[in-house]
Amino acid sequence: MTDTHAQQPTTYVTPGAFDCDTLIVGMGTAGLLAAYALLLARPGTRLWLADAGAPLDQRLAHGDTSASGYGGAGLYLGGRLYLGDSTIPVLPSVSAPPELRPVLAGAAYARRAREVNDLFDAFGATGGLQSAPSEPLAQAIAQARAVGIDYVTSYPSRYLGAPERHAILRSLRAQVEARGARLLFGAQMTAAERSHGEDGGFQVTLARYQERDQPPLQVTTRSLLLALGRYGAEELMRVAGALDARSVTLPPTIGVRIEMAASSYNPLTDVNPDPRLQMALADDALIKTYATCPGGRVTAIERYAALVATGIPVLKRDERGPQTTVAILAQPGVEAAQGEWRGGELIAQRLNQRTGNRLIVQRLGDARRQRRTTSEDMATNAIQPTCADALPGALHDAYPDAYWQAFETFLARLDQLAPGIAGDDTLLYGPAEERFQMFPTDEGLHTSTPGLFVAGDAPGQSQGIIQAGVTGLLAGEGMARYLTSLIGAEHIGRTHR
């Protein structure tokens, strides 16, 4: 990839003028491995890490299931490691802007993925490698293929149980703290700005919400790594945009979240609680399931200045409710977004305006007949909404015709795998969407803003634990090179101000 800093003059700063040399925001896989790699490559670097959530033992004590906190969502809640081919950044399956090109791929990516895997082994991982799906999953894949649906799986892979994940997280913390890193928990990044003095760098504001009587913490740093997880994408876009980092916006994935009897979808979720199913379309787009919640419920969440439908999962099988919800999203490429999929970025705002910022729920049968669902219709429906605030209404006229054509074809095929989900009583919630903004970088994940680095899922660099770890190693090494070019090696080991 072209060096994004070729036209940027080098800025030399005064040693000791900052609270730290590097601030890493986000203590998930990417942030932790970036800290490890930076301190390994440049011992004595004054490094701070900040996360809005809690440390590991506190998360465990409170049964925390949020995506925020030490370990993020991947290493704390997940544990699936995909060890197959990939690229950094992860590129969409549809057409993408020409600015998006891999900085790591092929054999070079495979080598770094093995390095991450080996580090996990050294820190306590013991789970064995699985080269192919289990027999039940292999049968589900074959059944999906028979009806014209792709079942997305990630093999070879390995699964790390909770004790292994916790051992890795404890080891990583011990490693970075032993090398002088300072960890700040309950510290939410609320703002970041460039320093305009002769020292350059950044000033980052961290709200200490667990200490509400304390003023926000102002941290000055020579370099900044934003290593937020997927649910921090909006925050990353806001902060990186304020720092003038060049970014590329992908067309949003658009659609609805459906809700049906859990018994109908059980043939799929009994094998895999979140089956990723998709179907390629002829016009540079695909349609897919997203974020299945067996026995879960629908709720509203504010994302990208709009209220959208999301699902709340139930982790324990014996606590699941009688209904299951899953989003059916269409993902157009940049070429399709200029044609019959045009206008997808406006759907969420338009639907919010109809209801005064509430979700809309519509019976599938009514959407097919292009009629609005009334409260009276809903009262007699076999499936009752789990989102009590959703307003019965109309979704059918808000989406491009291409979406409904793809939706009906896809749902009919899904119904062959999970009979009953395509019935008229199935509920549709809208809007549902996901947005992605990616940041072109050099090989060290250095953005167009000098001193600003990105890693992990939020900036679209990775999807999953291994890829996030690879981005952490790249960013850590990139920051080490940047700091050495900035202040040299002779100032390594200076104490905190």
TIDREN-992890 format. One line per 8 residues: number of its first residue (from 0); for each residue x, y, z of C-alpha. Coordinates in steps of 0.02 Angstrom, whole numbers, plus 32768, in hexadecimal, padded with zeros to 4 digits. Layout:
residues N
NUM) X:Y:Z | ...
This chain:
residues 497
0) 8000:8000:8000 | 803B:80B0:7FDC | 808A:8103:8074 | 8003:8179:80B7 | 808B:81E6:8105 | 80F5:8206:806C | 80C0:82BD:8067 | 80C4:82DB:8123
8) 815B:8336:816D | 81AF:82E4:8203 | 8187:833B:82A8 | 820A:8335:8331 | 81CB:8344:83E3 | 821F:836E:8488 | 823F:82D1:84F0 | 81DD:82CD:8593
16) 8159:834B:855B | 80CB:82CD:855D | 8072:8261:85DD | 809C:81CA:8572 | 80E9:819B:84CD | 8053:8133:8497 | 7F9F:8127:84D1 | 7F3E:808D:849A
24) 7E81:809E:84A6 | 7E30:7FF2:84B3 | 7E70:7F5B:8513 | 7E2C:7ED1:84A5 | 7E98:7E59:8441 | 7EDB:7EE0:83CB | 7F06:7F5D:8453 | 7F58:7EE0:84C6
32) 7FC4:7E91:843F | 7FF2:7F3D:83FE | 8031:7F69:84AC | 8091:7EC6:84B6 | 80E1:7EDE:840B | 810C:7F95:842A | 8163:7F72:84D0 | 81BE:7EDD:8485
40) 81FE:7F45:83F3 | 8221:7FE1:8458 | 823C:7FBA:8511 | 8224:804C:8587 | 819E:80A0:851D | 812A:8101:858E | 8086:80AB:8565 | 7FD7:80C5:85A8
48) 7F3F:805A:857F | 7E8B:8093:859C | 7DE7:8035:8595 | 7D37:806B:85C0 | 7D12:7FC5:8613 | 7D50:7F64:86A9 | 7DE8:7EF5:86C7 | 7DD9:7E3A:86B2
56) 7DB9:7E03:8765 | 7D35:7E89:877C | 7CDF:7E54:86DB | 7CDE:7DA0:8716 | 7C9C:7DCD:87C2 | 7C09:7E2C:877A | 7BE2:7DB3:86EB | 7C03:7E3F:866F
64) 7BC9:7E13:85BE | 7BEB:7EBC:856D | 7C64:7ED5:84DD | 7CC4:7F58:8540 | 7D49:7F30:85C1 | 7DEE:7ED5:85D1 | 7DF7:7E53:8547 | 7D6C:7EA6:84E3
72) 7CE7:7E30:84A2 | 7D57:7DB6:8443 | 7DCF:7D74:84C6 | 7D57:7D8E:8557 | 7CB5:7D49:850D | 7CE9:7CF3:846B | 7D7D:7C82:8453 | 7D70:7C47:839E
80) 7E17:7C5A:8343 | 7E12:7C52:8285 | 7EBB:7C21:823E | 7E96:7C21:8185 | 7EBB:7C9E:80FB | 7E8D:7D54:810E | 7ECB:7E04:80EF | 7EE9:7EA2:8153
88) 7E7A:7F02:8142 | 7DE8:7E8B:8126 | 7D9D:7EB0:807D | 7CE2:7E9D:8057 | 7CA1:7E14:7FE3 | 7C55:7E99:7F72 | 7CA9:7F28:7F14 | 7D0C:7F9E:7F83
96) 7D58:804B:7F6B | 7E00:8044:7F0F | 7E58:8093:7FA5 | 7E3E:7FF3:8007 | 7ECF:7F7F:7FE5 | 7F1C:7EFB:8056 | 7FB6:7F2C:80B9 | 7FCD:7E75:80EA
104) 7F97:7DD9:808B | 7FCB:7D2B:8055 | 8063:7CDB:80A4 | 808E:7D7A:8104 | 7FE3:7D79:8157 | 7FEE:7CBF:817D | 8095:7CDA:81D4 | 8050:7D63:8245
112) 7FB3:7CFD:826B | 8021:7C6C:82A4 | 8083:7CE7:830F | 7FE4:7D1D:8368 | 7FAF:7C69:837F | 805B:7C3D:83C7 | 8050:7CCE:8440 | 7FA9:7C90:847E
120) 7FF7:7BE4:849B | 8084:7C34:84FD | 8006:7C94:8567 | 7F9A:7BFC:8592 | 7F35:7BBF:84FD | 7F22:7B03:84EE | 7E8D:7AEA:8478 | 7EB4:7A7A:83E4
128) 7EA5:7AA5:832C | 7E09:7A6E:82D0 | 7E28:7A61:8217 | 7D73:7A45:81E0 | 7CC1:7A5D:8223 | 7C71:79DE:8296 | 7BFE:7960:8245 | 7B5C:79BC:8277
136) 7BA1:7A60:8234 | 7BDF:7A0D:8195 | 7B2F:79CB:8179 | 7AE7:7A7A:8196 | 7B62:7AC1:8117 | 7B30:7A3E:8097 | 7A77:7A5E:80B4 | 7A8E:7B18:809C
144) 7AF0:7AFC:7FFD | 7A64:7A8C:7FBB | 79E7:7B1C:7FC5 | 7A5F:7B9E:7F7C | 7AA1:7BEF:801B | 7B56:7C02:8050 | 7B7A:7BD1:8104 | 7C0D:7C3B:813B
152) 7C87:7BDC:81AA | 7D3A:7BFA:81E0 | 7DB0:7B66:81DA | 7E32:7B35:820B | 7E0C:7B79:82B7 | 7E1E:7B57:836F | 7DB1:7B82:8403 | 7DF5:7BC5:84A6
160) 7D8D:7BA3:8540 | 7D73:7C25:85C8 | 7E06:7BEC:8636 | 7E7B:7BF9:85A1 | 7E3B:7CA4:856F | 7E4A:7CE5:8620 | 7EFB:7CA0:862E | 7F2D:7CFA:858E
168) 7EE3:7D9D:85CC | 7F39:7D90:8675 | 7FDF:7D69:8622 | 7FD1:7DFA:85A8 | 7FAB:7E73:8635 | 803E:7E33:869A | 80B1:7E41:8603 | 8087:7EF6:85D8
176) 8080:7F33:868C | 8129:7EE2:86B0 | 816E:7F4A:8620 | 8129:7FEB:866A | 807E:8000:8617 | 7FF9:805D:8678 | 7F46:801A:866A | 7EAF:808C:8681
184) 7E05:8038:8697 | 7D5C:808E:8696 | 7DA9:8114:8626 | 7D38:8143:8594 | 7D88:81A7:8507 | 7D19:823E:84E8 | 7D89:82AB:847C | 7E33:82B2:8428
192) 7E89:8342:83D2 | 7F2F:8369:8383 | 7FA9:83CE:83E9 | 7FD6:846A:8388 | 8074:8495:83E4 | 8125:846E:83AF | 811A:83C1:8400 | 808C:8382:8392
200) 8032:82E8:83D4 | 7F82:82D8:841A | 7F1B:8308:84B1 | 7E99:8284:84DE | 7E0A:829E:8559 | 7DDB:8207:85C1 | 7D3B:820E:8629 | 7D4E:81A7:86C8
208) 7C9A:816F:86D9 | 7CBF:80FA:876A | 7D00:8191:87CA | 7C77:820F:87A5 | 7CBB:828C:8822 | 7D5F:8296:87C2 | 7D7A:830C:872F | 7DA3:82C1:8685
216) 7E55:828A:866D | 7EB8:82EA:85EA | 7F43:8280:85A0 | 7FC7:82C5:852C | 801C:8245:84BE | 8094:8241:842C | 8034:81B6:83D4 | 7F85:816F:83E1
224) 7F41:80C3:83B5 | 7E84:80AF:83A5 | 7E6A:7FF4:83C0 | 7DAF:7FEF:83DB | 7D40:7F57:83BB | 7CB0:7F4C:8340 | 7C37:7FA7:83B2 | 7CB1:8037:83C2
232) 7CAC:805C:8307 | 7C41:80F7:831A | 7CB1:813D:83A2 | 7D4A:811A:8338 | 7CFF:8171:82A1 | 7CD7:820B:8309 | 7D83:8219:8358 | 7DE9:81EB:82BF
240) 7D81:8264:8258 | 7DA7:82F0:82D3 | 7E5F:82C7:82BE | 7E51:82D5:8200 | 7E7B:8220:81DD | 7E4F:81F1:812B | 7DC5:816D:8125 | 7D5D:810F:80A6
248) 7CA3:80F3:80C2 | 7C56:8052:8082 | 7B9F:8048:8051 | 7B37:8018:80EA | 7AED:7F6C:80FB | 7A31:7F84:8105 | 799C:7F19:8132 | 7927:7EE2:81BB
256) 7932:7E78:8258 | 78B6:7DE9:8258 | 7866:7D92:82ED | 7819:7CE6:82E8 | 77F3:7C51:8358 | 7896:7C0B:839C | 785A:7B5C:8373 | 785A:7B89:82B9
264) 7911:7BC0:82B9 | 794E:7B38:832F | 7986:7AC4:82A1 | 7A0B:7B48:827D | 7A34:7B8A:832B | 7A3D:7ADE:837B | 7AD7:7ABF:830F | 7B20:7B6E:8319
272) 7AD4:7BFA:8385 | 7B03:7C7E:8304 | 7B04:7C2F:8256 | 7B4B:7CA5:81D4 | 7AE9:7C86:8135 | 7AF3:7CEC:8096 | 7AC2:7CEE:7FE0 | 7B1D:7D49:7F55
280) 7AB2:7DB8:7EE6 | 7ACD:7DDB:7E2E | 7AE4:7E96:7E42 | 7B81:7EAD:7EAE | 7B27:7E8B:7F51 | 7B05:7DFF:7FCC | 7A80:7DDD:804E | 7AA8:7D8C:80F3
288) 7A73:7D61:81A3 | 7AC4:7DC9:822C | 7ACB:7DBC:82EA | 7A53:7D2D:830F | 7A0E:7D2E:83C0 | 79BD:7C85:83EB | 7935:7CA0:846D | 7966:7D57:8473
296) 7907:7DF8:8459 | 7909:7E94:83EF | 7937:7F3F:8430 | 7965:7FE9:83EA | 7A13:8030:83EB | 7A55:80D7:83AC | 7ADA:80C3:8327 | 7B1C:8146:82AF
304) 7A99:81C8:82DF | 7A07:8151:82C4 | 79A2:80D6:832B | 79B6:8026:82E7 | 797B:7F78:8318 | 79F3:7F01:836B | 79E5:7E5D:83C7 | 7A0B:7E32:847C
312) 7A52:7D83:848C | 7A32:7D08:8519 | 7AD2:7CAA:853F | 7A87:7C20:85AB | 7A1A:7BA7:854B | 79A2:7B88:85DD | 797D:7C43:85E9 | 794D:7C5D:8532
320) 78A2:7CA1:8505 | 7825:7C59:8488 | 785D:7CC5:83F5 | 78FB:7CDB:838F | 7935:7D76:8332 | 79B2:7D8E:82A6 | 79D8:7E1D:822F | 79C7:7E04:8173
328) 7A3E:7E82:8126 | 7A6D:7EAB:8073 | 7B1F:7EE4:8052 | 7B36:7F40:7FAD | 7BE0:7F67:7F65 | 7C14:8016:7F34 | 7BDE:7FF7:7E81 | 7B32:7FB3:7EB1
336) 7B18:8044:7F2A | 7B1B:80B8:7E94 | 7A92:8055:7E3C | 79F5:7FFE:7E7A | 7A34:7FFD:7F2E | 7A4A:80B9:7F31 | 7A0D:8117:7FCB | 7A2B:8092:804E
344) 7A83:810E:80BF | 79DF:8170:80D5 | 796B:80E0:8105 | 798A:80E3:81C0 | 796F:819E:81D1 | 78D0:8199:8169 | 7885:810D:81CF | 78B2:8164:8272
352) 785A:8201:8235 | 77B9:819F:8218 | 77AA:816D:82CE | 77FD:81F8:832F | 7899:818E:834B | 784E:80E3:8370 | 7864:803D:831A | 77DE:8001:82A2
360) 779C:7F4F:82AA | 7737:7F03:821B | 76ED:7E59:81FB | 7742:7E00:816A | 7697:7DDC:811E | 766C:7E95:811F | 7713:7EC4:80D1 | 76F1:7E47:8045
368) 7646:7E95:8026 | 7692:7F43:8034 | 761E:7F77:80C0 | 7645:7FC7:8165 | 7638:7F5C:8202 | 75C1:7FA6:8283 | 75BC:7F8E:833F | 7520:7F24:8326
376) 757C:7EB5:82A9 | 760A:7E9F:8324 | 7598:7E72:83B5 | 755E:7DD5:835C | 7606:7DA2:8311 | 764D:7CFA:8345 | 76F9:7D49:8362 | 76F6:7DDA:83DC
384) 7780:7E5E:83DB | 7805:7E4D:8461 | 782E:7F06:8448 | 779C:7F5B:849F | 77CD:8008:8460 | 77C6:7FDA:83A8 | 7735:802B:834C | 76CA:7FC4:82D3
392) 76D8:8012:8227 | 7723:8001:817A | 77D1:7FCF:8141 | 77A9:7F8C:8094 | 77B4:8035:803B | 7857:806D:808B | 78D1:7FF6:8036 | 7904:7FE0:7F81
400) 78A3:7F5E:7F1F | 7947:7F00:7F0C | 794A:7EE3:7FC8 | 789D:7E94:7FD1 | 78BE:7E27:7F3A | 795F:7DE7:7F89 | 790C:7DD8:8034 | 787E:7D6A:7FF5
408) 78F4:7CF9:7F93 | 796A:7CE8:8025 | 78E0:7CCC:80A5 | 788E:7C46:803A | 7934:7BE8:8036 | 794D:7BFF:80F0 | 789D:7BBC:810B | 78D5:7B17:80BF
416) 7957:7B0A:8149 | 78E9:7B50:81D4 | 7832:7B32:81A2 | 77B7:7BB5:81DC | 7823:7C51:81DF | 77D9:7C94:813C | 7727:7C96:817D | 76BB:7D33:817D
424) 76C4:7D43:823C | 7781:7D5A:823B | 77AB:7E0A:8274 | 781B:7E88:821D | 7870:7F14:827E | 78C0:7FA9:822D | 7931:7FFC:8212 | 79C1:7F80:8222
432) 7A69:7FAF:81DB | 7B25:7FA6:81F2 | 7BA0:8029:81B8 | 7C58:8016:8196 | 7CDE:809A:8183 | 7D90:8063:8160 | 7E34:80BE:8170 | 7EBD:80AB:80ED
440) 7F64:808E:8146 | 8017:805D:8127 | 805D:7FB3:8159 | 8069:7FEB:820F | 7FB1:801F:8213 | 7FE4:80D5:8218 | 7F57:8143:81D5 | 7F69:81E1:816E
448) 7F72:8245:8211 | 8026:823E:8251 | 802D:81DF:82F6 | 7F7E:8196:82E9 | 7F6E:80D9:82D7 | 7ED7:8065:82CB | 7EC2:7FAC:82EF | 7E3A:7F2C:830E
456) 7D87:7F18:82D3 | 7D45:7FCA:82E1 | 7DAC:8013:8251 | 7D89:7F7A:81E5 | 7E3A:7F39:81F5 | 7E06:7E91:823E | 7D78:7E18:8260 | 7D99:7DA4:82F1
464) 7E1E:7D80:8371 | 7EB0:7D46:8305 | 7E9D:7DD4:8288 | 7E8B:7E52:8315 | 7F2A:7E0E:8361 | 7F86:7E20:82BC | 7F50:7ED6:82B0 | 7F8E:7EF0:8361
472) 803B:7EAE:8336 | 8042:7F19:8299 | 800B:7FB6:82F5 | 8081:7F98:8388 | 8115:7F84:8314 | 80DC:801A:82AE | 80D3:8087:8349 | 817F:804E:837F
480) 81C8:8086:82D8 | 8169:8129:82DF | 81A4:8154:838E | 8258:8128:8366 | 8253:819A:82CD | 8207:8222:8338 | 8270:8222:83D7 | 82F8:81A2:83B4
488) 832F:8114:8422 | 8391:8178:84A2 | 82F5:81B0:8501 | 82AE:8102:851E | 8290:80E2:85D5 | 8263:8191:860D | 81EA:818D:869E | 8137:81CE:869D
496) 8127:8287:86B2
